[in-house]
Amino acid sequence: MPENTQTNYSEVIRTATQSITNGECTCVVLTQDNQTLHRSGIGVKPLIQLYENEPDTLTNACVVDKIIGKAAAMLLTLAGVSHIHALTMSKSAIAFLQSVGVSASYDNLVDTIHNRTNTGTCPLESCVLELTDTAQAYTAIKDTIAILMSQAQATS
């Protein structure tokens, strides 16, 4: 990986940040063959869809996302991205990325990612907080999403 990876991605990050800020998408991926993909969705859903359905698009890619918590950071690391930029990133995400040598940058660093109702920590952030293995994290993320979906269906 080049020493100045962030500098190499600065124009991509600037343009992607504008797209996200303007509400055009929640995630932008610059693939290793220089294709730009725009995805939208709630939480880590766009990242999971890319990982499960188009995994090659994430290999050695630069990903710019609205919010990166540790769950998203671990998923993207498992996918083999080369750089992650977040408009908002949690301290646990940047600490994890630094520990595994994945290049990362952010506009805003926060203690933790909050849940959608802003009443506590994001359940996905919580489910991976103590994990270091990305494959285990992926399983924990999928299990937590399944529990959340079943709870939402039970209350509707």
C-alpha positions, 0 to 999 in steps of 0.5 A: 500500500502506498505511503500516502494512500490518503493523499492518493484518495483525497479527490475521491474522498472529497467528491464522495463526501459531497455525494453523501452530504447532499443525500445522493447516497450513504456509501461510495466505493472506488473499486480497484479498477477505478469504477465508482459505485454509489449505494444507499441504505440504513446502517451497514446494509449497503456494505453487507450487500456488497460483501455478500453479492459483489465481494470483488468490488471491495477488494483493494477499494477505497470506501467512503461512508456516512458512519463507520463504527467498529462493526462496519470497520471489521466488515470492510477489513474482512472484505479487503478494502485498502482505505476507509473514510467516514464522515463520522467514525467511532474511536473503536473503529479507528483503533481497530483499523490502526491495529490491523494496518488498514488505512483510514480517515474521518471528518468527525471522531466520536466516542461511540456510534449511537442507536437510531433512537439515540438512546444508547450504543448502536447494537452492531457496535456493541456486538463486536466491541470485544471482538478482534477476529473479522470472521467472528464479527461478521457472524455476530453482525448477521446474528444481531441483525436477525435478532433485531429484524425478528424483534421489529416484526414482532412489534409491528 
